[in-house]
Amino acid sequence: MPVRLLSILLLLLPHLPLQPRLPLLPPARHDYALFFAVNDYAPGSGFDDLTLPVANAEAIAKELRERYGFTTEVVKNPTLDQISEKLRQYQTFFAKNTGARYPSNGQLLIYFTGHGYAENNNGYFVPADGRLDRLYSTGFAYAIWRPFINRIECRHILVAIDACYSVTFDPDWYDKKMDPGHFRRPGELSEGDRLLLANETDKCRVSFTSDGSEDKVPEKSNFARKMLEGLRNGPRNDGILTSEALAGYLRFASPKPRLSSFEGDENGSFLFVQKTGLQAPDPAQQTQTAELEKDLLAWKTAKAANTIAAYQDYLTRFPNGEFRQQANDAIGAIQTDLALRRDDLAWEVAKEKNTAEAYKKYQADFPNGRHYAEADIKIQALTNPANSISWGSLRPDQFVLVKGGTFNMGCTSEQQDCYGDEKPVHQVTLSDFYIGKYEVTQKQWRMVMGNDPSSFKNCDDCPVESVSWDDVQEFLKKLNQSLPAGQKPYRLPTEAEWEYAAREGGKAVLFGNGKNVADPAEINFDGSSASKKTYSIAGVDRQKTTPVGSFPANALGLYDMSGNVWEWCSDWKGAYTSGNQTNPAGPTSGSYRVVRGGSWAGDPQYCRVAVRGYGTAGVRNDNFGFRLARTL
């Protein structure tokens, strides 16, 4: 039997405790909350110790206990066997009490906080004894334990996971594309008594995950902070807080979390009901919460109508609303839609005529047209075929010749907050190669592909994003088809080439601009004070891409090697080895492709030259882009 299959089967069997047996459950109560919080990991595990999970878990447990009457239990630094044993205790407890009113109709919140990981299309929460090199047998596998949790005989179960790649708890997460702020369950009712009635009759299986798009999550958890804010300020006048309303607070966390249903879910709602006799909430907080709810409802109404009048009505009612920028952007998009359609129609007419005069007329009518650069190419091809170009503004002077050499790759001494996959440091030797000065722009993508998939529209010089690794391969295929004979084809850089170039030819630097401090004035990343590190400066958080070349280049003349968008590399994701390597191209197969450099949405540690991001070859994200390379 294959070792991996045997290991998974062993996980499905009852675990024999390797640690002293955990205490038994407390007497029956209506609502229960079970927390697994891991700060400390074994040396050599591949996972760094954390400082906040236990404190975050205890703070949320205290709020649930004192405000909502939950019976809470925080298991600190549990091993995989301890997590297994504790979940089985709860399963037994509810099974024995199915005849009682509260356990069978009650609620169970299970909260995980610590490291998370994903490999081979499987997601894991990492226990205290988890090991990166044996994750399949030492990690808490969501695919195995999600059905187990569903079978616990408790009517309402909410699983909350504050960890990297936690979205993989839901195996269908990519197809759902669900925004927690827009999640509305079919059985959700507005009146308190009807909500309580639904709470008694309908089953509920929902999950909160701290990331919504298979991403890393910073240790300084916005997820925990927003959950506490919702628990404190979210209850309505009747003292009821629904999981959907709580998700309304979580949607403002970064990265954006997700609320999703799983397994045997029906139309029930997980309810937080305040204890009677509590001190009245702060009137100012209640007013603020009520206004936020009205703001969110008005925005959803305007967005559903999607008309200029609806968005203007929202702006009139909420001139300083949370969604004023989105409303203005939506109005601008609608106003330009007709102009864009006229632009496209005129371009189709020009292509149908296919004369230099027709293309010049298009340029005269639409001097800022979407197809202006492509019209240049057509005019050039018709008037001077021998010197026809196919790649417009991507001239040879937009590439940098990087002289090869030998460097130390990975978590070298100047790096901070390293992840386990950045180790061990190993020596790499590279040959000379060309790499693009800039990330490929939206305009350049349109010239080759004829479309623009970017989320941040109407910015020709911004990097193209929301492109998958597979999309980039199609782009390269079309681009290389039109190259002159003898020219080496364009390609993605290897992971080693990318890091060597970001390090200015292999130097010991922290960021791709050659600096050891991340400054929002010099890199486009999440520069908010909440994300500040000892090696960063707090400042603006732009929350979008910026035109390529907006910030100073590094010593090689390369721009945006840190921040703006993650950049796809050619490699499959694989573990580092300690041996010396020459022109490494990564593993020959795998489950994920590598992205490098961090993005506009990331904390400063993700913008380090050594950090390794990754995604499936088909995943599209509004902070994933690329730059080109070419063999000498």
N, C-alpha and C positions, 0 to 999 in steps of 0.2 A: 504494500500500500504506500503511495507517495507520502513523503514526510509531511508535506503541508496539509494534505487531506486528513492524515492521522491527527495532526495538531488541532485542526478545526473540530474533528469529532470529539477529541478530548475536552475541548472547551464547552461542548454541549452537555457533557456529563457533569454531575454534581462535583464541585471542587472540594477536596480535602483541605482544610485550613492549614496553611504553612505558618501562620501567626497565631498567637493566643486567640481563642474564640471571642468574638465580639459580644457585647451584652445583648440580652433579649429585648424585644420591643416593649414600649410602655403600654399601659392600659388603653383600651379603645377610645378614640376620639373621632370627631367628624372629619377633620381635615389633617393631612399629614404632609410634611416636607422632609425629604431625605437629601442631604448634600454630600457629595464626594468632592473634596478639595485637596489638591496636591500642590504643595510648595517645593518639596524636597525629592530629588531624583538621585538614584545611585550613581556614584562615580563611574565613568566609562559607559554610561547608558546612551550617550549621544544627545541627551536633553539637559539644558541648563536649569539650575534651580530658579524658582520664581519667588516673589515676595508677597503678592497680593491675593491669590486665590482663597486662602483660609480666611483672611480678613473680610473679603467680599462675601463669602458664604455666610460667615457669622453675622454680618450686618443685615443681609437679606433674611436670614433665619430669625433674627431678633424682631424685624418688622412684621414678619408673618405671625410670629408667636404673640407679640404684644398687641398688634392692631387687629389681627384677624382670627386669633385663637387657634392657630395651627399647632399641632404637636410636631416639633422639629427635632432633627438629629443631624449633626455635622460630623461626618467621618473624615478625619484629617489624615492626609498622606496614606490612603489605602492602597494595598497591593491588589492585584487582579483577583486573588482568591478572596480577599476581604470584601471587595465589591460584589463578587459572585455570591458569597455567603449572606451578605446583608440583603440583597435583592431577593434571595430565596426565603429569608426570614419574613420579609414583607409579603411575599406570595403566600406563604403558609398562614400568616396572620389573617389576611383577608379571606382566604379559602375557609378557615375555621369559623369566620364570623359572617358568612353570607346570609344567615338568618336574621342578623341584627340590622336595625334600621340604618345606622350611620356607616359602618364599614362597607356594606354592599352598595349603598347609594352615595358613598363618600367620595373624597378626592385625595389624590396623591400627586405631589409635585416632586420630581426627581431632578436634581440640579448637579451638573458636572462642571467643574472649573479647574483648569490646568492646561497642560500641553495637549494638542491634538495633531493628528497626522493623517495623510492619505497616501496610499500606494496601491498599485495594481487594481485601481478602481474600487478600493475598499477604504472606508473611513474608520478611524480609531480614536478613542480617548485614551490617553497614556497614563496608566497607574504609576504609583511610586516605584514599582519594580519593572516598568516597561523598558524595553531596549530597542533602539532604532534598528539594529541589525537583525532582530528577531521579533519584529512587531506583530507578525501573524500569530505568534504563540504567546506573546507577553502583553499585547494591547487589548483593550476592551473594544471588541469588534461590533460596530453598530448593526451590521447585517445579521449577526447571531443573536444579539441581545434585544433588538427592537421587537421581534415577535414574542420573546419571553415577557418583556414589559407589557405588551398588549394583553397577554393572557392573565395578568394579575387581576383578580376578581374585584376590582374597584371601578366604579362607574366612570369616574372622570380622572384622567391621567394627563399631566402636562410634563413633558421632558424639556428642560432648559439646559443648553450646552454652551458654555463660554470658553471656547477653545478654537484653535486654528482648524480650518477645514471642517467645522462642525456641520456645515450644510449637508455633508455626505450622510448624515443620519437618515435623511430622506433619499432613497435610491433614485427617485424620479425628479430630483431637485432641478436639474437643468431644463427639463421639459416644462416645468410649472412656471418658471420665471415670475414668482409671486412676490409682490411688494407687501411687507407686513402692514403698512398703512392703508392698503387697499383691501386687506383680507376681510371678508364679511361672510359669515357662515350662514347657510340656508335657514337654520333654526334660530338665529339671533332675534330676540324680541326686545322691545324698548321698555315695557312696563316691568317694575320690580317683581310683582307677584307672578307674572307670566314667565319671567326669567327663572324664578325659583321653581315653578312648575316644570319647565323644560329641564331644569337641573335634576329633578327627581326622576324623569322618565327617559331622557335621551343620553346615550353613551357619548363620551368625548375622549378623543385621543389626538392631542395636538402637541407640537414641538416648537420651541423657540430656539433658534441657533444664531450665534453671534456673528456669523458671516453668511451672506446670501449668494455668494458666487465663487465658492471654492478658493478662499483667500486666507492669508495669514491674519491673525488678530493680535493687536498690541496687548502687552500685559496690563498696561494701565487701561482698565476695561471701561469703555463707554457703555457697554452692554449692561454691566452691573450697576453703573451709576444711573442710567435711564430706567432700569427696572426698579430701583429704589425710589426714584422720583415718581414713577407711575403708581407704586404701591402707596406712597404717602399722599399724593395729590389727586389721584385719579378717581376715587370713589364718588359716585353721584350723591345727591341729597339723601337717597334711601340707603346709603352705605354700601352699595354694591359696585364692585369693579369687575368687568368681564375681561377674559383673556384678550378679546379683540380690542377693548379700550386700552389695555396695558400695552398691546402691540403698537398703538398709536404713539406712545411715548418712545418705544424702542426704535421706531422708524427714524428717529433723529440721531441715533447712535452712528458711529463710523468705525469700521465698515458697516454698511447697511445690513441689519439682521433680517431674519425671515421667520414668519409664522406659517406653519404648514400642518396639515393633518396627516395621520399615518395609520396603517393597519386597519383595525375594525372601527374606525371613527363613524359616528352618526351625526346628529345635529345638535348635540348638547354643547353647553358652553362651560368652560372652567370658570367658576365664580369665586371671587374673594369677597367675603361678606364681613364687614366690620363688626367687632364685638359691641354690644350695647354698653352704655355708660362711658364710652370713650370721651375724652375732652374734645370739644368741637374743633374741627379743623380751622386753621388760620383763614379768616375771611378773605384776606388778600390772595392767598394761595387758591382758595376756592374760586374766586373771581377770575384769576389768571387761568385756571384749569378750564372753567366754563368758556372763557373767551377762546382758548386754544381749540376746544371742541367745536365751537361755532366756526372758527377759522377753517379748520380741517373739513368740516361738512360743506361750507361754502365753496371751498376749493374743489372738492370732489364733484359738486354740482356743476361748477363752471367747466371743469375738465370733461365731464360727461357730455355737456352741450357742445363744447368745442367751437364756440362762435365768438367773434369779437365782442358782441354785446354782453355775453355771459362773463367773459374775462373782465370787461370794463366794470360790470356790476360788482364783481368780486373786489376790484381795486377801489371802487367807491366806498364799499362797506368796510373794507379792511385795508386802508392806505398803507399801513405798516405791517401787513400780515406776513405770516411765515412764507407765503408762496407768491409774494409780489413780483419777485424776479421771474419766476416761472410763468406768471400771468403775462408779464410784459413780453417775455420771449415768445409765448404762444401767440399773442396778438401780432408780433412782428412776423412770425412764421406764416400766419394766415394772410397777412397783408402782402407778403412776398410770394405767396403761392401762385397767384395769377401771373405775376411777372415771370416766375420760373417756368410756368407752363408756356407762356409766350416765347420765352428764350428757347425752350426745347423744341417748340413747333418751328421756329425760325431756323433752328439748326437742322431739323429734319428736311426742311425745304432746301437748304443749302446743300446738304448731302445728296438729295435727290437730283439737283442740277449738276453737282460735282464739277463746278468750274471755279477758277481762281476768283473771278468777279463775284460769284455767288457767296464764296467764303468771305471776301472782303466786305461785301454788303452786310453780311451777318455781323462782322466785327464793328462796322460803322454803326449799325443799329443797336448793338449790345456791347459797348466798349468794356463793360465789366462782366460780360457773359460767362456762363459756366463752361462754354466750349471754345473760348477765345484761343487758348493755347493750342488746342487740337486743330483749330482753323489755321493757325500758323503752320502746323505740320502739313496740312493738306495743301496750302498755298505753296509751300516749299517743294512738296512732291510734284505739283503740277507745273511749276515754273522752272524748277531746276532739279530734275529727277536724279542727276548724278550725285548731288550733294544732299539728297533727302535725309532728314533725321527722323527718328521715331521716338525719341525720349526727351525732346524739348529741353526743359530747364535743368535736367540732370546731366550737366556737362562734365567732362573729365576733371575740370577744376573744382568740382564739388566732391571729389574723392581725395583722401589722404593716403599717401604711400607710407605704410608702417614698416619700418625696418625690423626684421626678425631679431630674436635674441632668446635668452634664457631667463626665467623669472620664477619666483615662488608664488604658487597659486593657492588660494583658499584663505583660511582664517589666520593671517600673518599677525605679527605682534601689535601692529598699529590698529587692527580691527577691534571693534567693540560690539557687544551683544551678538556674538556669533551664534549661529544655529549649528546643530550637529552635522548637517549635510555639507557644511563648509570645511570639514576636517576629514582626514589629516591634510596639513599643508604638504604640497608635493611640488617637485621641480618640473617645469615644462619648457621645452625648447620649440620655438616657432620659426617658420620661414617668413620671408617678406610677403605682405599682402596689402591690398587696397581695402579701405573701409569708408563709408559715406561720412561726410562732415556732419550731415543732418539726418534726422529721422525722415522717412519717406512721408511726404505731405499729402493732404487730401487732393490737391490739384494734380499732383503726379499720379496718384492712384486713378483719378478720373481719366487722365490722358490714356492710360493703358487699359483700364477695365470698363470705362464708360459709366461708372456709377460711383456713389460715395456712401459707404456703410456707416460713416462716423456718427456718433451720438452728438458731438459738438459741431453743429452744422455751420455753414456760411463762414468758414475761416480757411481759405485756400492754403495758407502757409502753416496752419496747425498740422501736427502729425495725424495721419490717418489712424483711426483706432476702431475698435469693434471688428477687428479682422482676426480670424483664426490662423493657426499655422498652416492648415490646409488651404485657406484662402490665399495666403502668401505664395504657396507653391503654384497656384493658378496664375497669380500675378507674374511670377518669375518666368513661367512657361511662355506667356504672351509677350513679355518684355524681351526675352532672349530670342524669340522667333524673328525679330526684326533687326538683329544686330548685324553689322557688316561681317563678311567672311574673315575668319582669323581672330576675331576679338573674343577674349575669354568671357564666358557667360557671367551674369550677375548671380549672386547666391546670398544666403544668410551667413553671417559670421559664425564660426564655431564658438562654443562657450569659452574656450581658452583664448581665442583671438579677441573676443569681446573684452574679457577681463584684462588682457595685456594692453589693449588700446585704452581702456578706462583708467588703467594705472599709468598712463602716459609712457608706455613702453616698459612696464614691469616695475614701476616704482612702488615704494611703501606709502600709499596714500589712502585716505579713508573714503573719499568721494571722487566721482568721475570728472570733476572740474579741477582736480589737483589739490583741493583744500582738505583740511582735516576737521572743519566745522561746517555744518550745513546751515546756510543762511538763505531765508526765503527771497532775499534780494538777488541771490545768485543761482538758486535751484528752484524748480517748481515742484513743491511737495507740500504735505500737510504741515504748515508752519504754525498751527494753532498752539496756544500755551498748553492745552491738554496733552499734546503729543511731544512736548519739548523733552530733549535728552541733554545730558551733560555735554554732548558734542554737537549741539544745534542751538540756533537762535530762534526765539519765538517771534512771529510776525504774521504776515498775511497767509491765509489759507484760501487759495484762489478757487478751489473746487472745480477746476476745469483745465483743459490743456491750454498751452500758450504757443504762439508761432515759433517754429524752430529757429534757433539762433538768437532767442530773446535775451539770453544770459551769456556771460563770458565763456569762451572755449577753454579747454585744457591746453597743456603745452604742445600737444600734437595738432591742435586746431580742430578738435572734435567738440561738438556742441551737444548738450543735454544727455551726456553719458550717465548722469544721475538725474532722476525725476522726469517729469512730463509724461512719458508712457513707458511701461515695461516693454522691452524689445525682445522679440522672438530670436532664438538662436537655432542653429541647424540640429543640435544634439538631442537625442533622447536623454531623459534624466536618469542618472546613475550615481552610485556611491563613488566617492573618491578613493584612490589607493595611494600608498606612500611612495611607490616607485617612480623613477624619472620617466618622463614621456616626451615624445617628439611628435609635433603636429597632431595631438589627439583629436578625435572626432566623436568621442562619446560611445556609448554602447550601440550595438547593432540593432537592438530592439528595445521596447519598453512600453510603458503606459502613458507617460507624460513627456512633453517637450519643454525645453528650458526657456524661461524668460529672464532677462537681466535688467538691472538699473533702477528699479523702483518707479514710482509714478506720482502724478499730481495728487492722488488719493492716499498715498502711503506715508507712514511715519518715517522719520529720518533714518532709522536703522535699516529700512528696506531699500534705501538709496545707496547703501555702501557698495563698494566695488566688488566685494566678495560674496554678497548675498545671492542666493539662488532661488528664484521663483520658478513656478512651473504650472502647466495646465495641459489638459487633453488637447490633442491636435485639432479637434473640432470646436473648442470653446471660444466664444467671442466675448470680449469684455471691453468696456469703454475706457480702460486704461492699458490695453494691450495694443502695441504697434510694432514697428520694426525699422531697421536701417539695413542698407545693402552692403555687401562685401564682394570682392572679386579676387581671384588668384592672379598673381603677378604673371 
